[in-house]
């Protein structure tokens, strides 16, 4: 069964949209660590805090940032080849 050009276009762009949505959903989920930090630390940081708690807060922010960067980098490295494969195979 030969696919028409319209069917191929729908498959191609549908696959690209699905891959892109998965990437953006993963990015959004990885940013939830920032909101968890904001909720847990906002009340404690209202006055003077000890140096140990300050370093723990900074470490928490650095860990959350590293998580977002890892998801962004590896997600990009996975999504771009998938999109190129979709373009190549659905012609």
N, CA, C and O atoms as CSV, one atom per row, in Angstrom:
chain,resi,resn,atom,element,x,y,z
A,1,UNK,N,N,0.832,-1.174,0.000
A,1,UNK,CA,C,0.000,0.000,0.000
A,1,UNK,C,C,0.885,1.248,0.000
A,1,UNK,O,O,1.682,1.454,0.915
A,2,UNK,N,N,0.740,2.044,-0.995
A,2,UNK,CA,C,1.526,3.274,-1.109
A,2,UNK,C,C,0.832,4.392,-0.330
A,2,UNK,O,O,-0.385,4.564,-0.394
A,3,UNK,N,N,1.636,5.131,0.394
A,3,UNK,CA,C,1.083,6.253,1.149
A,3,UNK,C,C,1.069,7.498,0.264
A,3,UNK,O,O,1.969,7.719,-0.546
A,4,UNK,N,N,0.045,8.283,0.441
A,4,UNK,CA,C,-0.037,9.529,-0.312
A,4,UNK,C,C,0.865,10.576,0.335
A,4,UNK,O,O,1.323,10.406,1.465
A,5,UNK,N,N,1.108,11.635,-0.380
A,5,UNK,CA,C,1.944,12.715,0.157
A,5,UNK,C,C,1.329,13.328,1.402
A,5,UNK,O,O,2.041,13.707,2.331
A,6,UNK,N,N,0.008,13.424,1.422
A,6,UNK,CA,C,-0.672,13.992,2.586
A,6,UNK,C,C,-0.478,13.101,3.808
A,6,UNK,O,O,-0.238,13.606,4.905
A,7,UNK,N,N,-0.577,11.794,3.638
A,7,UNK,CA,C,-0.390,10.854,4.748
A,7,UNK,C,C,1.038,10.924,5.269
A,7,UNK,O,O,1.270,10.914,6.478
A,8,UNK,N,N,1.985,10.994,4.353
A,8,UNK,CA,C,3.389,11.105,4.753
A,8,UNK,C,C,3.637,12.392,5.532
A,8,UNK,O,O,4.371,12.390,6.520
A,9,UNK,N,N,3.032,13.480,5.092
A,9,UNK,CA,C,3.199,14.755,5.784
A,9,UNK,C,C,2.635,14.684,7.190
A,9,UNK,O,O,3.246,15.179,8.138
A,10,UNK,N,N,1.469,14.069,7.324
A,10,UNK,CA,C,0.856,13.938,8.651
A,10,UNK,C,C,1.731,13.075,9.553
A,10,UNK,O,O,1.954,13.428,10.711
A,11,UNK,N,N,2.229,11.952,9.042
A,11,UNK,CA,C,3.110,11.095,9.847
A,11,UNK,C,C,4.396,11.828,10.226
A,11,UNK,O,O,4.840,11.763,11.372
A,12,UNK,N,N,4.985,12.519,9.266
A,12,UNK,CA,C,6.247,13.210,9.508
A,12,UNK,C,C,6.082,14.285,10.582
A,12,UNK,O,O,6.823,14.302,11.565
A,13,UNK,N,N,5.124,15.167,10.396
A,13,UNK,CA,C,4.964,16.254,11.346
A,13,UNK,C,C,4.354,15.785,12.662
A,13,UNK,O,O,4.631,16.360,13.715
A,14,UNK,N,N,3.533,14.754,12.610
A,14,UNK,CA,C,3.017,14.179,13.851
A,14,UNK,C,C,4.132,13.577,14.689
A,14,UNK,O,O,4.149,13.748,15.908
A,15,UNK,N,N,5.057,12.878,14.057
A,15,UNK,CA,C,6.199,12.313,14.774
A,15,UNK,C,C,7.098,13.388,15.350
A,15,UNK,O,O,7.591,13.261,16.471
A,16,UNK,N,N,7.310,14.439,14.591
A,16,UNK,CA,C,8.149,15.541,15.079
A,16,UNK,C,C,7.488,16.238,16.262
A,16,UNK,O,O,8.163,16.598,17.227
A,17,UNK,N,N,6.184,16.428,16.192
A,17,UNK,CA,C,5.470,17.057,17.307
A,17,UNK,C,C,5.540,16.186,18.552
A,17,UNK,O,O,5.726,16.703,19.654
A,18,UNK,N,N,5.397,14.882,18.400
A,18,UNK,CA,C,5.469,13.979,19.550
A,18,UNK,C,C,6.857,14.003,20.183
A,18,UNK,O,O,6.977,14.070,21.406
A,19,UNK,N,N,7.898,13.950,19.367
A,19,UNK,CA,C,9.268,13.995,19.889
A,19,UNK,C,C,9.520,15.327,20.594
A,19,UNK,O,O,10.105,15.357,21.677
A,20,UNK,N,N,9.085,16.418,19.986
A,20,UNK,CA,C,9.292,17.735,20.590
A,20,UNK,C,C,8.521,17.879,21.903
A,20,UNK,O,O,9.047,18.420,22.875
A,21,UNK,N,N,7.287,17.401,21.933
A,21,UNK,CA,C,6.506,17.470,23.172
A,21,UNK,C,C,7.157,16.665,24.289
A,21,UNK,O,O,7.189,17.113,25.435
A,22,UNK,N,N,7.669,15.498,23.975
A,22,UNK,CA,C,8.368,14.697,24.995
A,22,UNK,C,C,9.573,15.447,25.545
A,22,UNK,O,O,9.830,15.423,26.749
A,23,UNK,N,N,10.306,16.107,24.667
A,23,UNK,CA,C,11.476,16.885,25.091
A,23,UNK,C,C,11.065,18.025,26.017
A,23,UNK,O,O,11.675,18.222,27.068
A,24,UNK,N,N,10.042,18.770,25.636
A,24,UNK,CA,C,9.620,19.907,26.455
A,24,UNK,C,C,8.980,19.465,27.765
A,24,UNK,O,O,9.132,20.139,28.783
A,25,UNK,N,N,8.274,18.354,27.753
A,25,UNK,CA,C,7.707,17.827,29.000
A,25,UNK,C,C,8.826,17.413,29.948
A,25,UNK,O,O,8.741,17.654,31.153
A,26,UNK,N,N,9.876,16.791,29.409
A,26,UNK,CA,C,11.012,16.420,30.249
A,26,UNK,C,C,11.684,17.659,30.838
A,26,UNK,O,O,12.096,17.644,31.998
A,27,UNK,N,N,11.798,18.722,30.056
A,27,UNK,CA,C,12.376,19.965,30.583
A,27,UNK,C,C,11.513,20.562,31.692
A,27,UNK,O,O,12.033,21.025,32.707
A,28,UNK,N,N,10.214,20.551,31.499
A,28,UNK,CA,C,9.315,21.096,32.520
A,28,UNK,C,C,9.405,20.273,33.796
A,28,UNK,O,O,9.457,20.827,34.894
A,29,UNK,N,N,9.423,18.956,33.655
A,29,UNK,CA,C,9.523,18.101,34.845
A,29,UNK,C,C,10.845,18.303,35.579
A,29,UNK,O,O,10.896,18.210,36.805
A,30,UNK,N,N,11.912,18.578,34.832
A,30,UNK,CA,C,13.198,18.784,35.490
A,30,UNK,C,C,13.259,20.110,36.241
A,30,UNK,O,O,14.060,20.254,37.165
A,31,UNK,N,N,12.434,21.072,35.865
A,31,UNK,CA,C,12.431,22.354,36.568
A,31,UNK,C,C,11.625,22.315,37.852
A,31,UNK,O,O,11.655,23.279,38.616
A,32,UNK,N,N,10.906,21.235,38.117
A,32,UNK,CA,C,10.146,21.141,39.362
A,32,UNK,C,C,11.058,21.130,40.584
A,32,UNK,O,O,10.608,21.456,41.682
A,33,UNK,N,N,12.314,20.768,40.423
A,33,UNK,CA,C,13.232,20.796,41.555
A,33,UNK,C,C,13.450,22.230,42.036
A,33,UNK,O,O,13.701,22.450,43.221
A,34,UNK,N,N,13.358,23.212,41.126
A,34,UNK,CA,C,13.456,24.613,41.542
A,34,UNK,C,C,12.261,25.022,42.393
A,34,UNK,O,O,12.411,25.742,43.380
A,35,UNK,N,N,11.079,24.563,42.009
A,35,UNK,CA,C,9.894,24.934,42.785
A,35,UNK,C,C,9.922,24.270,44.154
A,35,UNK,O,O,9.468,24.856,45.137
A,36,UNK,N,N,10.450,23.056,44.226
A,36,UNK,CA,C,10.569,22.399,45.528
A,36,UNK,C,C,11.536,23.173,46.421
A,36,UNK,O,O,11.298,23.318,47.620
A,37,UNK,N,N,12.621,23.666,45.839
A,37,UNK,CA,C,13.561,24.480,46.611
A,37,UNK,C,C,12.896,25.766,47.067
A,37,UNK,O,O,13.058,26.179,48.216
A,38,UNK,N,N,12.161,26.388,46.188
A,38,UNK,CA,C,11.508,27.656,46.521
A,38,UNK,C,C,10.525,27.487,47.674
A,38,UNK,O,O,10.467,28.333,48.567
A,39,UNK,N,N,9.759,26.411,47.662
A,39,UNK,CA,C,8.788,26.184,48.725
A,39,UNK,C,C,9.460,25.871,50.055
A,39,UNK,O,O,9.013,26.341,51.101
A,40,UNK,N,N,10.518,25.090,50.025
A,40,UNK,CA,C,11.139,24.654,51.277
A,40,UNK,C,C,12.079,25.702,51.866
A,40,UNK,O,O,12.270,25.741,53.082
A,41,UNK,N,N,12.661,26.540,51.035
A,41,UNK,CA,C,13.677,27.471,51.516
A,41,UNK,C,C,13.194,28.904,51.677
A,41,UNK,O,O,13.869,29.701,52.329
A,42,UNK,N,N,12.054,29.257,51.109
A,42,UNK,CA,C,11.642,30.660,51.128
A,42,UNK,C,C,11.363,31.160,52.540
A,42,UNK,O,O,11.676,32.309,52.854
A,43,UNK,N,N,10.792,30.338,53.381
A,43,UNK,CA,C,10.488,30.777,54.738
A,43,UNK,C,C,11.759,30.823,55.594
A,43,UNK,O,O,11.890,31.679,56.468
A,44,UNK,N,N,12.674,29.920,55.345
A,44,UNK,CA,C,13.891,29.892,56.160
A,44,UNK,C,C,14.845,31.027,55.813
A,44,UNK,O,O,15.652,31.429,56.651
A,45,UNK,N,N,14.765,31.546,54.599
A,45,UNK,CA,C,15.711,32.566,54.164
A,45,UNK,C,C,15.203,33.985,54.426
A,45,UNK,O,O,15.725,34.940,53.851
A,46,UNK,N,N,14.200,34.134,55.279
A,46,UNK,CA,C,13.640,35.460,55.513
A,46,UNK,C,C,14.481,36.300,56.468
A,46,UNK,O,O,14.334,37.521,56.500
A,47,UNK,N,N,15.345,35.681,57.234
A,47,UNK,CA,C,16.194,36.426,58.165
A,47,UNK,C,C,17.632,35.965,58.030
A,47,UNK,O,O,17.979,35.281,57.067
A,48,UNK,N,N,18.470,36.333,58.987
A,48,UNK,CA,C,19.858,35.853,58.953
A,48,UNK,C,C,19.907,34.331,59.096
A,48,UNK,O,O,19.192,33.744,59.908
A,49,UNK,N,N,20.752,33.720,58.304
A,49,UNK,CA,C,20.865,32.263,58.354
A,49,UNK,C,C,22.320,31.884,58.592
A,49,UNK,O,O,23.231,32.631,58.235
A,50,UNK,N,N,22.533,30.720,59.197
A,50,UNK,CA,C,23.913,30.251,59.396
A,50,UNK,C,C,24.588,29.913,58.069
A,50,UNK,O,O,23.926,29.635,57.069
A,51,UNK,N,N,25.895,29.943,58.085
A,51,UNK,CA,C,26.676,29.683,56.876
A,51,UNK,C,C,26.433,28.274,56.347
A,51,UNK,O,O,26.410,28.068,55.133
A,52,UNK,N,N,26.252,27.309,57.233
A,52,UNK,CA,C,26.023,25.924,56.815
A,52,UNK,C,C,24.720,25.800,56.018
A,52,UNK,O,O,24.676,25.109,55.000
A,53,UNK,N,N,23.667,26.466,56.478
A,53,UNK,CA,C,22.399,26.424,55.750
A,53,UNK,C,C,22.506,27.160,54.419
A,53,UNK,O,O,21.892,26.755,53.432
A,54,UNK,N,N,23.279,28.230,54.392
A,54,UNK,CA,C,23.488,28.966,53.151
A,54,UNK,C,C,24.158,28.072,52.111
A,54,UNK,O,O,23.729,28.027,50.958
A,55,UNK,N,N,25.203,27.367,52.515
A,55,UNK,CA,C,25.902,26.468,51.591
A,55,UNK,C,C,24.994,25.329,51.142
A,55,UNK,O,O,25.054,24.907,49.987
A,56,UNK,N,N,24.158,24.830,52.041
A,56,UNK,CA,C,23.219,23.778,51.658
A,56,UNK,C,C,22.215,24.290,50.628
A,56,UNK,O,O,21.850,23.564,49.703
A,57,UNK,N,N,21.772,25.519,50.781
A,57,UNK,CA,C,20.840,26.111,49.815
A,57,UNK,C,C,21.502,26.292,48.454
A,57,UNK,O,O,20.906,25.990,47.420
A,58,UNK,N,N,22.718,26.778,48.461
A,58,UNK,CA,C,23.445,26.965,47.194
A,58,UNK,C,C,23.692,25.612,46.522
A,58,UNK,O,O,23.559,25.495,45.304
A,59,UNK,N,N,24.047,24.600,47.299
A,59,UNK,CA,C,24.250,23.265,46.731
A,59,UNK,C,C,22.957,22.727,46.127
A,59,UNK,O,O,22.981,22.071,45.086
A,60,UNK,N,N,21.843,23.001,46.771
A,60,UNK,CA,C,20.550,22.559,46.251
A,60,UNK,C,C,20.237,23.239,44.923
A,60,UNK,O,O,19.761,22.593,43.989
A,61,UNK,N,N,20.501,24.527,44.837
A,61,UNK,CA,C,20.270,25.254,43.585
A,61,UNK,C,C,21.202,24.740,42.485
A,61,UNK,O,O,20.778,24.580,41.341
A,62,UNK,N,N,22.453,24.484,42.822
A,62,UNK,CA,C,23.403,23.970,41.832
A,62,UNK,C,C,22.983,22.595,41.328
A,62,UNK,O,O,23.106,22.311,40.137
A,63,UNK,N,N,22.490,21.738,42.218
A,63,UNK,CA,C,22.034,20.412,41.819
A,63,UNK,C,C,20.825,20.525,40.890
A,63,UNK,O,O,20.745,19.817,39.887
A,64,UNK,N,N,19.891,21.409,41.221
A,64,UNK,CA,C,18.714,21.590,40.370
A,64,UNK,C,C,19.111,22.119,38.993
A,64,UNK,O,O,18.563,21.687,37.979
A,65,UNK,N,N,20.059,23.050,38.957
A,65,UNK,CA,C,20.534,23.597,37.683
A,65,UNK,C,C,21.234,22.517,36.871
A,65,UNK,O,O,21.030,22.427,35.661
A,66,UNK,N,N,22.046,21.706,37.513
A,66,UNK,CA,C,22.721,20.612,36.817
A,66,UNK,C,C,21.709,19.633,36.223
A,66,UNK,O,O,21.894,19.143,35.109
A,67,UNK,N,N,20.650,19.352,36.963
A,67,UNK,CA,C,19.621,18.445,36.450
A,67,UNK,C,C,18.954,19.007,35.199
A,67,UNK,O,O,18.727,18.280,34.232
A,68,UNK,N,N,18.642,20.291,35.219
A,68,UNK,CA,C,18.005,20.915,34.057
A,68,UNK,C,C,18.967,20.922,32.873
A,68,UNK,O,O,18.558,20.627,31.750
A,69,UNK,N,N,20.230,21.250,33.100
A,69,UNK,CA,C,21.204,21.252,32.011
A,69,UNK,C,C,21.394,19.850,31.431
A,69,UNK,O,O,21.505,19.699,30.214
A,70,UNK,N,N,21.431,18.838,32.273
A,70,UNK,CA,C,21.573,17.465,31.780
A,70,UNK,C,C,20.385,17.055,30.925
A,70,UNK,O,O,20.557,16.460,29.861
A,71,UNK,N,N,19.184,17.369,31.387
A,71,UNK,CA,C,17.998,17.027,30.604
A,71,UNK,C,C,18.010,17.786,29.285
A,71,UNK,O,O,17.693,17.213,28.242
A,72,UNK,N,N,18.370,19.061,29.312
A,72,UNK,CA,C,18.393,19.855,28.085
A,72,UNK,C,C,19.434,19.322,27.104
A,72,UNK,O,O,19.150,19.185,25.914
A,73,UNK,N,N,20.623,19.023,27.587
A,73,UNK,CA,C,21.700,18.567,26.707
A,73,UNK,C,C,21.409,17.190,26.126
A,73,UNK,O,O,21.431,17.006,24.909
A,74,UNK,N,N,21.136,16.221,27.001
A,74,UNK,CA,C,20.914,14.864,26.503
A,74,UNK,C,C,19.600,14.748,25.742
A,74,UNK,O,O,19.499,13.964,24.798
A,75,UNK,N,N,18.603,15.511,26.139
A,75,UNK,CA,C,17.354,15.514,25.384
A,75,UNK,C,C,17.555,16.046,23.977
A,75,UNK,O,O,17.011,15.502,23.017
A,76,UNK,N,N,18.339,17.113,23.856
A,76,UNK,CA,C,18.643,17.659,22.541
A,76,UNK,C,C,19.415,16.647,21.703
A,76,UNK,O,O,19.141,16.468,20.516
A,77,UNK,N,N,20.382,15.988,22.336
A,77,UNK,CA,C,21.199,15.001,21.613
A,77,UNK,C,C,20.382,13.790,21.168
A,77,UNK,O,O,20.765,13.103,20.221
A,78,UNK,N,N,19.280,13.525,21.829
A,78,UNK,CA,C,18.408,12.416,21.440
A,78,UNK,C,C,17.357,12.885,20.431
A,78,UNK,O,O,17.071,12.182,19.462
A,79,UNK,N,N,16.788,14.056,20.654
A,79,UNK,CA,C,15.676,14.525,19.825
A,79,UNK,C,C,16.095,14.905,18.410
A,79,UNK,O,O,15.371,14.606,17.461
A,80,UNK,N,N,17.212,15.538,18.249
A,80,UNK,CA,C,17.629,15.963,16.907
A,80,UNK,C,C,17.839,14.756,15.984
A,80,UNK,O,O,17.326,14.769,14.865
A,81,UNK,N,N,18.571,13.712,16.402
A,81,UNK,CA,C,18.678,12.548,15.512
A,81,UNK,C,C,17.330,11.866,15.252
A,81,UNK,O,O,17.079,11.387,14.146
A,82,UNK,N,N,16.463,11.823,16.271
A,82,UNK,CA,C,15.138,11.231,16.046
A,82,UNK,C,C,14.356,12.008,14.992
A,82,UNK,O,O,13.716,11.410,14.127
A,83,UNK,N,N,14.404,13.324,15.061
A,83,UNK,CA,C,13.702,14.134,14.069
A,83,UNK,C,C,14.307,13.937,12.685
A,83,UNK,O,O,13.580,13.865,11.695
A,84,UNK,N,N,15.635,13.849,12.611
A,84,UNK,CA,C,16.271,13.613,11.314
A,84,UNK,C,C,15.927,12.235,10.760
A,84,UNK,O,O,15.746,12.081,9.552
A,85,UNK,N,N,15.837,11.242,11.627
A,85,UNK,CA,C,15.436,9.896,11.185
A,85,UNK,C,C,13.998,9.914,10.681
A,85,UNK,O,O,13.681,9.274,9.679
A,86,UNK,N,N,13.127,10.646,11.375
A,86,UNK,CA,C,11.736,10.743,10.924
A,86,UNK,C,C,11.680,11.377,9.536
A,86,UNK,O,O,10.958,10.894,8.664
A,87,UNK,N,N,12.434,12.448,9.326
A,87,UNK,CA,C,12.453,13.093,8.011
A,87,UNK,C,C,13.004,12.158,6.935
A,87,UNK,O,O,12.528,12.161,5.799
A,88,UNK,N,N,14.003,11.362,7.295
A,88,UNK,CA,C,14.621,10.482,6.309
A,88,UNK,C,C,13.717,9.301,5.953
A,88,UNK,O,O,13.577,8.951,4.782
A,89,UNK,N,N,13.110,8.695,6.964
A,89,UNK,CA,C,12.332,7.470,6.714
A,89,UNK,C,C,10.951,7.734,6.121
A,89,UNK,O,O,10.445,6.924,5.345
A,90,UNK,N,N,10.350,8.843,6.474
A,90,UNK,CA,C,9.002,9.135,5.966
A,90,UNK,C,C,9.129,10.107,4.810
A,90,UNK,O,O,9.020,11.321,4.977
A,91,UNK,N,N,9.360,9.550,3.647
A,91,UNK,CA,C,9.470,10.360,2.420
A,91,UNK,C,C,8.478,9.866,1.400
A,91,UNK,O,O,8.404,10.408,0.298
